[in-house]
């Protein structure tokens, strides 16, 4: 399983999409963070496909998905201290910093907040999920965000 290979115990740390669905099935309310975060959180509930969201104005250059470097520090949302990565994690970085540990934690520096003006949604695939399903998840996320928050959405697909 992918999670074990990248150093994640899926019985302790769940992908956000799975955690949200489990909350609903347990009769718990979804967390409320902000209109935009709440809106894009609906897409993984509907599609079961993980999404990441970033404040586009905090990103520098292109995003890259890669293996973490041993000892690399990552400061996630809500963390008091950065965690030291072991070198097996899959991370997403811009040209200056880490912005996520895939598929479960986004960085505090590039998080989406109520003050975010420009948003980048990243649809996250794993082996066994078709590109059509990923594309549909992206369309649904953009639809929810623009419907509930306004603005304009644009979908860019890269192989």
PyMOL commands that place a pseudoatom at each C-alpha (Angstrom):
pseudoatom trace, name=CA, resn=UNK, resi=1, chain=A, elem=C, hetatm=0, pos=[0.000, 0.000, 0.000]
pseudoatom trace, name=CA, resn=UNK, resi=2, chain=A, elem=C, hetatm=0, pos=[1.181, 3.482, -0.904]
pseudoatom trace, name=CA, resn=UNK, resi=3, chain=A, elem=C, hetatm=0, pos=[0.888, 4.869, 2.612]
pseudoatom trace, name=CA, resn=UNK, resi=4, chain=A, elem=C, hetatm=0, pos=[3.159, 2.309, 4.215]
pseudoatom trace, name=CA, resn=UNK, resi=5, chain=A, elem=C, hetatm=0, pos=[5.730, 2.876, 1.454]
pseudoatom trace, name=CA, resn=UNK, resi=6, chain=A, elem=C, hetatm=0, pos=[5.904, 6.595, 2.181]
pseudoatom trace, name=CA, resn=UNK, resi=7, chain=A, elem=C, hetatm=0, pos=[6.133, 6.223, 5.948]
pseudoatom trace, name=CA, resn=UNK, resi=8, chain=A, elem=C, hetatm=0, pos=[2.485, 6.854, 6.853]
pseudoatom trace, name=CA, resn=UNK, resi=9, chain=A, elem=C, hetatm=0, pos=[0.552, 4.519, 9.131]
pseudoatom trace, name=CA, resn=UNK, resi=10, chain=A, elem=C, hetatm=0, pos=[-2.953, 4.765, 7.598]
pseudoatom trace, name=CA, resn=UNK, resi=11, chain=A, elem=C, hetatm=0, pos=[-4.518, 3.503, 10.821]
pseudoatom trace, name=CA, resn=UNK, resi=12, chain=A, elem=C, hetatm=0, pos=[-3.226, 6.638, 12.598]
pseudoatom trace, name=CA, resn=UNK, resi=13, chain=A, elem=C, hetatm=0, pos=[-2.991, 9.282, 9.874]
pseudoatom trace, name=CA, resn=UNK, resi=14, chain=A, elem=C, hetatm=0, pos=[-5.734, 9.334, 7.283]
pseudoatom trace, name=CA, resn=UNK, resi=15, chain=A, elem=C, hetatm=0, pos=[-5.910, 11.275, 4.050]
pseudoatom trace, name=CA, resn=UNK, resi=16, chain=A, elem=C, hetatm=0, pos=[-8.121, 14.321, 4.445]
pseudoatom trace, name=CA, resn=UNK, resi=17, chain=A, elem=C, hetatm=0, pos=[-10.812, 12.940, 2.107]
pseudoatom trace, name=CA, resn=UNK, resi=18, chain=A, elem=C, hetatm=0, pos=[-11.114, 9.754, 4.121]
pseudoatom trace, name=CA, resn=UNK, resi=19, chain=A, elem=C, hetatm=0, pos=[-11.087, 11.634, 7.432]
pseudoatom trace, name=CA, resn=UNK, resi=20, chain=A, elem=C, hetatm=0, pos=[-13.940, 13.889, 6.256]
pseudoatom trace, name=CA, resn=UNK, resi=21, chain=A, elem=C, hetatm=0, pos=[-16.066, 10.942, 5.080]
pseudoatom trace, name=CA, resn=UNK, resi=22, chain=A, elem=C, hetatm=0, pos=[-15.414, 9.097, 8.360]
pseudoatom trace, name=CA, resn=UNK, resi=23, chain=A, elem=C, hetatm=0, pos=[-16.587, 12.169, 10.320]
pseudoatom trace, name=CA, resn=UNK, resi=24, chain=A, elem=C, hetatm=0, pos=[-19.852, 12.239, 8.382]
pseudoatom trace, name=CA, resn=UNK, resi=25, chain=A, elem=C, hetatm=0, pos=[-20.421, 8.499, 8.812]
pseudoatom trace, name=CA, resn=UNK, resi=26, chain=A, elem=C, hetatm=0, pos=[-19.798, 8.880, 12.553]
pseudoatom trace, name=CA, resn=UNK, resi=27, chain=A, elem=C, hetatm=0, pos=[-22.475, 11.599, 12.711]
pseudoatom trace, name=CA, resn=UNK, resi=28, chain=A, elem=C, hetatm=0, pos=[-19.980, 14.362, 13.447]
pseudoatom trace, name=CA, resn=UNK, resi=29, chain=A, elem=C, hetatm=0, pos=[-20.191, 17.751, 11.739]
pseudoatom trace, name=CA, resn=UNK, resi=30, chain=A, elem=C, hetatm=0, pos=[-17.607, 18.821, 9.207]
pseudoatom trace, name=CA, resn=UNK, resi=31, chain=A, elem=C, hetatm=0, pos=[-15.151, 21.358, 10.592]
pseudoatom trace, name=CA, resn=UNK, resi=32, chain=A, elem=C, hetatm=0, pos=[-15.891, 24.951, 9.667]
pseudoatom trace, name=CA, resn=UNK, resi=33, chain=A, elem=C, hetatm=0, pos=[-12.799, 26.960, 8.803]
pseudoatom trace, name=CA, resn=UNK, resi=34, chain=A, elem=C, hetatm=0, pos=[-13.746, 29.550, 6.189]
pseudoatom trace, name=CA, resn=UNK, resi=35, chain=A, elem=C, hetatm=0, pos=[-16.140, 29.684, 3.244]
pseudoatom trace, name=CA, resn=UNK, resi=36, chain=A, elem=C, hetatm=0, pos=[-13.464, 28.742, 0.743]
pseudoatom trace, name=CA, resn=UNK, resi=37, chain=A, elem=C, hetatm=0, pos=[-11.951, 25.904, 2.819]
pseudoatom trace, name=CA, resn=UNK, resi=38, chain=A, elem=C, hetatm=0, pos=[-15.394, 24.562, 3.672]
pseudoatom trace, name=CA, resn=UNK, resi=39, chain=A, elem=C, hetatm=0, pos=[-16.346, 24.716, -0.023]
pseudoatom trace, name=CA, resn=UNK, resi=40, chain=A, elem=C, hetatm=0, pos=[-13.380, 22.763, -1.334]
pseudoatom trace, name=CA, resn=UNK, resi=41, chain=A, elem=C, hetatm=0, pos=[-13.682, 20.287, 1.551]
pseudoatom trace, name=CA, resn=UNK, resi=42, chain=A, elem=C, hetatm=0, pos=[-17.029, 19.251, 0.053]
pseudoatom trace, name=CA, resn=UNK, resi=43, chain=A, elem=C, hetatm=0, pos=[-15.367, 17.969, -3.135]
pseudoatom trace, name=CA, resn=UNK, resi=44, chain=A, elem=C, hetatm=0, pos=[-13.386, 15.116, -1.489]
pseudoatom trace, name=CA, resn=UNK, resi=45, chain=A, elem=C, hetatm=0, pos=[-16.518, 14.100, 0.401]
pseudoatom trace, name=CA, resn=UNK, resi=46, chain=A, elem=C, hetatm=0, pos=[-18.351, 13.769, -2.908]
pseudoatom trace, name=CA, resn=UNK, resi=47, chain=A, elem=C, hetatm=0, pos=[-15.529, 12.306, -5.006]
pseudoatom trace, name=CA, resn=UNK, resi=48, chain=A, elem=C, hetatm=0, pos=[-13.295, 10.519, -2.447]
pseudoatom trace, name=CA, resn=UNK, resi=49, chain=A, elem=C, hetatm=0, pos=[-10.316, 12.115, -4.184]
pseudoatom trace, name=CA, resn=UNK, resi=50, chain=A, elem=C, hetatm=0, pos=[-7.771, 14.018, -2.094]
pseudoatom trace, name=CA, resn=UNK, resi=51, chain=A, elem=C, hetatm=0, pos=[-7.320, 17.724, -2.717]
pseudoatom trace, name=CA, resn=UNK, resi=52, chain=A, elem=C, hetatm=0, pos=[-4.745, 20.177, -1.533]
pseudoatom trace, name=CA, resn=UNK, resi=53, chain=A, elem=C, hetatm=0, pos=[-5.325, 23.909, -1.563]
pseudoatom trace, name=CA, resn=UNK, resi=54, chain=A, elem=C, hetatm=0, pos=[-2.796, 26.688, -1.371]
pseudoatom trace, name=CA, resn=UNK, resi=55, chain=A, elem=C, hetatm=0, pos=[-2.819, 30.455, -1.154]
pseudoatom trace, name=CA, resn=UNK, resi=56, chain=A, elem=C, hetatm=0, pos=[-1.488, 31.107, -4.658]
pseudoatom trace, name=CA, resn=UNK, resi=57, chain=A, elem=C, hetatm=0, pos=[-0.051, 34.475, -3.611]
pseudoatom trace, name=CA, resn=UNK, resi=58, chain=A, elem=C, hetatm=0, pos=[2.306, 32.650, -1.200]
pseudoatom trace, name=CA, resn=UNK, resi=59, chain=A, elem=C, hetatm=0, pos=[3.646, 30.204, -3.817]
pseudoatom trace, name=CA, resn=UNK, resi=60, chain=A, elem=C, hetatm=0, pos=[6.885, 30.853, -5.666]
pseudoatom trace, name=CA, resn=UNK, resi=61, chain=A, elem=C, hetatm=0, pos=[7.245, 29.307, -9.104]
pseudoatom trace, name=CA, resn=UNK, resi=62, chain=A, elem=C, hetatm=0, pos=[6.075, 25.826, -10.051]
pseudoatom trace, name=CA, resn=UNK, resi=63, chain=A, elem=C, hetatm=0, pos=[5.048, 23.040, -7.708]
pseudoatom trace, name=CA, resn=UNK, resi=64, chain=A, elem=C, hetatm=0, pos=[7.039, 19.813, -7.629]
pseudoatom trace, name=CA, resn=UNK, resi=65, chain=A, elem=C, hetatm=0, pos=[6.120, 16.482, -6.069]
pseudoatom trace, name=CA, resn=UNK, resi=66, chain=A, elem=C, hetatm=0, pos=[9.197, 14.663, -4.785]
pseudoatom trace, name=CA, resn=UNK, resi=67, chain=A, elem=C, hetatm=0, pos=[10.599, 12.538, -2.001]
pseudoatom trace, name=CA, resn=UNK, resi=68, chain=A, elem=C, hetatm=0, pos=[11.566, 14.484, 1.108]
pseudoatom trace, name=CA, resn=UNK, resi=69, chain=A, elem=C, hetatm=0, pos=[15.214, 14.885, 2.001]
pseudoatom trace, name=CA, resn=UNK, resi=70, chain=A, elem=C, hetatm=0, pos=[16.201, 13.282, 5.299]
pseudoatom trace, name=CA, resn=UNK, resi=71, chain=A, elem=C, hetatm=0, pos=[16.211, 15.963, 8.011]
pseudoatom trace, name=CA, resn=UNK, resi=72, chain=A, elem=C, hetatm=0, pos=[14.178, 18.441, 5.955]
pseudoatom trace, name=CA, resn=UNK, resi=73, chain=A, elem=C, hetatm=0, pos=[11.907, 20.535, 8.191]
pseudoatom trace, name=CA, resn=UNK, resi=74, chain=A, elem=C, hetatm=0, pos=[8.191, 20.926, 7.534]
pseudoatom trace, name=CA, resn=UNK, resi=75, chain=A, elem=C, hetatm=0, pos=[5.941, 23.423, 9.350]
pseudoatom trace, name=CA, resn=UNK, resi=76, chain=A, elem=C, hetatm=0, pos=[2.343, 22.256, 8.903]
pseudoatom trace, name=CA, resn=UNK, resi=77, chain=A, elem=C, hetatm=0, pos=[-0.872, 24.069, 9.692]
pseudoatom trace, name=CA, resn=UNK, resi=78, chain=A, elem=C, hetatm=0, pos=[-1.375, 24.235, 13.440]
pseudoatom trace, name=CA, resn=UNK, resi=79, chain=A, elem=C, hetatm=0, pos=[2.043, 22.798, 14.322]
pseudoatom trace, name=CA, resn=UNK, resi=80, chain=A, elem=C, hetatm=0, pos=[3.912, 24.547, 17.141]
pseudoatom trace, name=CA, resn=UNK, resi=81, chain=A, elem=C, hetatm=0, pos=[7.257, 23.268, 15.886]
pseudoatom trace, name=CA, resn=UNK, resi=82, chain=A, elem=C, hetatm=0, pos=[8.319, 21.995, 12.458]
pseudoatom trace, name=CA, resn=UNK, resi=83, chain=A, elem=C, hetatm=0, pos=[8.605, 18.239, 12.097]
pseudoatom trace, name=CA, resn=UNK, resi=84, chain=A, elem=C, hetatm=0, pos=[11.791, 16.649, 10.822]
pseudoatom trace, name=CA, resn=UNK, resi=85, chain=A, elem=C, hetatm=0, pos=[11.151, 14.473, 7.783]
pseudoatom trace, name=CA, resn=UNK, resi=86, chain=A, elem=C, hetatm=0, pos=[12.743, 11.029, 7.478]
pseudoatom trace, name=CA, resn=UNK, resi=87, chain=A, elem=C, hetatm=0, pos=[13.324, 11.043, 3.731]
pseudoatom trace, name=CA, resn=UNK, resi=88, chain=A, elem=C, hetatm=0, pos=[10.578, 8.597, 2.740]
pseudoatom trace, name=CA, resn=UNK, resi=89, chain=A, elem=C, hetatm=0, pos=[7.694, 11.087, 2.734]
pseudoatom trace, name=CA, resn=UNK, resi=90, chain=A, elem=C, hetatm=0, pos=[6.239, 12.434, -0.470]
pseudoatom trace, name=CA, resn=UNK, resi=91, chain=A, elem=C, hetatm=0, pos=[6.240, 16.221, -0.371]
pseudoatom trace, name=CA, resn=UNK, resi=92, chain=A, elem=C, hetatm=0, pos=[5.072, 19.066, -2.563]
pseudoatom trace, name=CA, resn=UNK, resi=93, chain=A, elem=C, hetatm=0, pos=[7.331, 22.083, -2.799]
pseudoatom trace, name=CA, resn=UNK, resi=94, chain=A, elem=C, hetatm=0, pos=[7.429, 25.325, -4.647]
pseudoatom trace, name=CA, resn=UNK, resi=95, chain=A, elem=C, hetatm=0, pos=[10.778, 26.795, -5.689]
pseudoatom trace, name=CA, resn=UNK, resi=96, chain=A, elem=C, hetatm=0, pos=[11.517, 27.999, -2.131]
pseudoatom trace, name=CA, resn=UNK, resi=97, chain=A, elem=C, hetatm=0, pos=[9.746, 25.828, 0.426]
pseudoatom trace, name=CA, resn=UNK, resi=98, chain=A, elem=C, hetatm=0, pos=[7.693, 22.770, 1.246]
pseudoatom trace, name=CA, resn=UNK, resi=99, chain=A, elem=C, hetatm=0, pos=[3.975, 23.391, 0.902]
pseudoatom trace, name=CA, resn=UNK, resi=100, chain=A, elem=C, hetatm=0, pos=[2.588, 19.939, 1.770]
pseudoatom trace, name=CA, resn=UNK, resi=101, chain=A, elem=C, hetatm=0, pos=[3.353, 16.452, 2.978]
pseudoatom trace, name=CA, resn=UNK, resi=102, chain=A, elem=C, hetatm=0, pos=[1.274, 14.338, 0.630]
pseudoatom trace, name=CA, resn=UNK, resi=103, chain=A, elem=C, hetatm=0, pos=[-1.524, 13.407, 1.125]
pseudoatom trace, name=CA, resn=UNK, resi=104, chain=A, elem=C, hetatm=0, pos=[-2.424, 14.669, 4.548]
pseudoatom trace, name=CA, resn=UNK, resi=105, chain=A, elem=C, hetatm=0, pos=[-0.824, 17.922, 5.702]
pseudoatom trace, name=CA, resn=UNK, resi=106, chain=A, elem=C, hetatm=0, pos=[-0.463, 21.387, 4.159]
pseudoatom trace, name=CA, resn=UNK, resi=107, chain=A, elem=C, hetatm=0, pos=[2.090, 23.997, 5.220]
pseudoatom trace, name=CA, resn=UNK, resi=108, chain=A, elem=C, hetatm=0, pos=[1.148, 26.890, 7.448]
pseudoatom trace, name=CA, resn=UNK, resi=109, chain=A, elem=C, hetatm=0, pos=[2.984, 29.400, 5.235]
pseudoatom trace, name=CA, resn=UNK, resi=110, chain=A, elem=C, hetatm=0, pos=[0.828, 28.713, 2.161]
pseudoatom trace, name=CA, resn=UNK, resi=111, chain=A, elem=C, hetatm=0, pos=[-2.459, 27.843, 3.879]
pseudoatom trace, name=CA, resn=UNK, resi=112, chain=A, elem=C, hetatm=0, pos=[-5.785, 29.130, 2.678]
pseudoatom trace, name=CA, resn=UNK, resi=113, chain=A, elem=C, hetatm=0, pos=[-7.382, 31.622, 5.059]
pseudoatom trace, name=CA, resn=UNK, resi=114, chain=A, elem=C, hetatm=0, pos=[-10.275, 34.048, 5.003]
pseudoatom trace, name=CA, resn=UNK, resi=115, chain=A, elem=C, hetatm=0, pos=[-7.881, 36.631, 3.547]
pseudoatom trace, name=CA, resn=UNK, resi=116, chain=A, elem=C, hetatm=0, pos=[-6.843, 34.444, 0.612]
pseudoatom trace, name=CA, resn=UNK, resi=117, chain=A, elem=C, hetatm=0, pos=[-7.619, 36.148, -2.704]
pseudoatom trace, name=CA, resn=UNK, resi=118, chain=A, elem=C, hetatm=0, pos=[-6.124, 33.611, -5.144]
pseudoatom trace, name=CA, resn=UNK, resi=119, chain=A, elem=C, hetatm=0, pos=[-6.360, 29.891, -4.630]
pseudoatom trace, name=CA, resn=UNK, resi=120, chain=A, elem=C, hetatm=0, pos=[-4.628, 26.925, -6.214]
pseudoatom trace, name=CA, resn=UNK, resi=121, chain=A, elem=C, hetatm=0, pos=[-6.331, 23.557, -5.890]
pseudoatom trace, name=CA, resn=UNK, resi=122, chain=A, elem=C, hetatm=0, pos=[-4.269, 20.452, -6.479]
pseudoatom trace, name=CA, resn=UNK, resi=123, chain=A, elem=C, hetatm=0, pos=[-6.074, 17.201, -7.249]
pseudoatom trace, name=CA, resn=UNK, resi=124, chain=A, elem=C, hetatm=0, pos=[-4.038, 14.351, -5.857]
pseudoatom trace, name=CA, resn=UNK, resi=125, chain=A, elem=C, hetatm=0, pos=[-3.984, 10.953, -7.486]
pseudoatom trace, name=CA, resn=UNK, resi=126, chain=A, elem=C, hetatm=0, pos=[-2.631, 7.597, -6.457]
pseudoatom trace, name=CA, resn=UNK, resi=127, chain=A, elem=C, hetatm=0, pos=[-2.195, 4.413, -8.444]
pseudoatom trace, name=CA, resn=UNK, resi=128, chain=A, elem=C, hetatm=0, pos=[-5.582, 2.981, -9.412]
pseudoatom trace, name=CA, resn=UNK, resi=129, chain=A, elem=C, hetatm=0, pos=[-7.431, 6.288, -9.771]
pseudoatom trace, name=CA, resn=UNK, resi=130, chain=A, elem=C, hetatm=0, pos=[-8.020, 7.207, -13.411]
pseudoatom trace, name=CA, resn=UNK, resi=131, chain=A, elem=C, hetatm=0, pos=[-7.226, 10.591, -14.890]
pseudoatom trace, name=CA, resn=UNK, resi=132, chain=A, elem=C, hetatm=0, pos=[-10.935, 10.999, -15.723]
pseudoatom trace, name=CA, resn=UNK, resi=133, chain=A, elem=C, hetatm=0, pos=[-11.867, 10.632, -12.048]
pseudoatom trace, name=CA, resn=UNK, resi=134, chain=A, elem=C, hetatm=0, pos=[-9.159, 13.118, -11.062]
pseudoatom trace, name=CA, resn=UNK, resi=135, chain=A, elem=C, hetatm=0, pos=[-10.342, 15.624, -13.682]
pseudoatom trace, name=CA, resn=UNK, resi=136, chain=A, elem=C, hetatm=0, pos=[-13.942, 15.299, -12.501]
pseudoatom trace, name=CA, resn=UNK, resi=137, chain=A, elem=C, hetatm=0, pos=[-12.859, 15.844, -8.889]
pseudoatom trace, name=CA, resn=UNK, resi=138, chain=A, elem=C, hetatm=0, pos=[-11.108, 19.035, -9.984]
pseudoatom trace, name=CA, resn=UNK, resi=139, chain=A, elem=C, hetatm=0, pos=[-14.185, 20.279, -11.846]
pseudoatom trace, name=CA, resn=UNK, resi=140, chain=A, elem=C, hetatm=0, pos=[-16.381, 19.595, -8.810]
pseudoatom trace, name=CA, resn=UNK, resi=141, chain=A, elem=C, hetatm=0, pos=[-13.985, 21.410, -6.467]
pseudoatom trace, name=CA, resn=UNK, resi=142, chain=A, elem=C, hetatm=0, pos=[-13.823, 24.469, -8.732]
pseudoatom trace, name=CA, resn=UNK, resi=143, chain=A, elem=C, hetatm=0, pos=[-17.626, 24.420, -9.081]
pseudoatom trace, name=CA, resn=UNK, resi=144, chain=A, elem=C, hetatm=0, pos=[-18.141, 24.347, -5.299]
pseudoatom trace, name=CA, resn=UNK, resi=145, chain=A, elem=C, hetatm=0, pos=[-15.613, 27.103, -4.603]
pseudoatom trace, name=CA, resn=UNK, resi=146, chain=A, elem=C, hetatm=0, pos=[-16.920, 29.437, -7.313]
pseudoatom trace, name=CA, resn=UNK, resi=147, chain=A, elem=C, hetatm=0, pos=[-20.555, 28.687, -6.489]
pseudoatom trace, name=CA, resn=UNK, resi=148, chain=A, elem=C, hetatm=0, pos=[-20.217, 29.330, -2.758]
pseudoatom trace, name=CA, resn=UNK, resi=149, chain=A, elem=C, hetatm=0, pos=[-17.455, 31.950, -2.749]
pseudoatom trace, name=CA, resn=UNK, resi=150, chain=A, elem=C, hetatm=0, pos=[-17.601, 33.684, -6.104]
pseudoatom trace, name=CA, resn=UNK, resi=151, chain=A, elem=C, hetatm=0, pos=[-14.658, 34.425, -8.311]
pseudoatom trace, name=CA, resn=UNK, resi=152, chain=A, elem=C, hetatm=0, pos=[-13.533, 32.693, -11.466]
pseudoatom trace, name=CA, resn=UNK, resi=153, chain=A, elem=C, hetatm=0, pos=[-12.191, 29.192, -11.797]
pseudoatom trace, name=CA, resn=UNK, resi=154, chain=A, elem=C, hetatm=0, pos=[-9.810, 27.777, -14.357]
pseudoatom trace, name=CA, resn=UNK, resi=155, chain=A, elem=C, hetatm=0, pos=[-8.706, 24.179, -14.665]
pseudoatom trace, name=CA, resn=UNK, resi=156, chain=A, elem=C, hetatm=0, pos=[-5.217, 23.319, -15.838]
pseudoatom trace, name=CA, resn=UNK, resi=157, chain=A, elem=C, hetatm=0, pos=[-4.431, 19.690, -16.420]
pseudoatom trace, name=CA, resn=UNK, resi=158, chain=A, elem=C, hetatm=0, pos=[-0.886, 18.407, -16.519]
pseudoatom trace, name=CA, resn=UNK, resi=159, chain=A, elem=C, hetatm=0, pos=[0.102, 14.835, -17.266]
for i in range(1, 159): cmd.bond("trace and resi %d" % i, "trace and resi %d" % (i + 1))
show_as sticks, trace
zoom trace
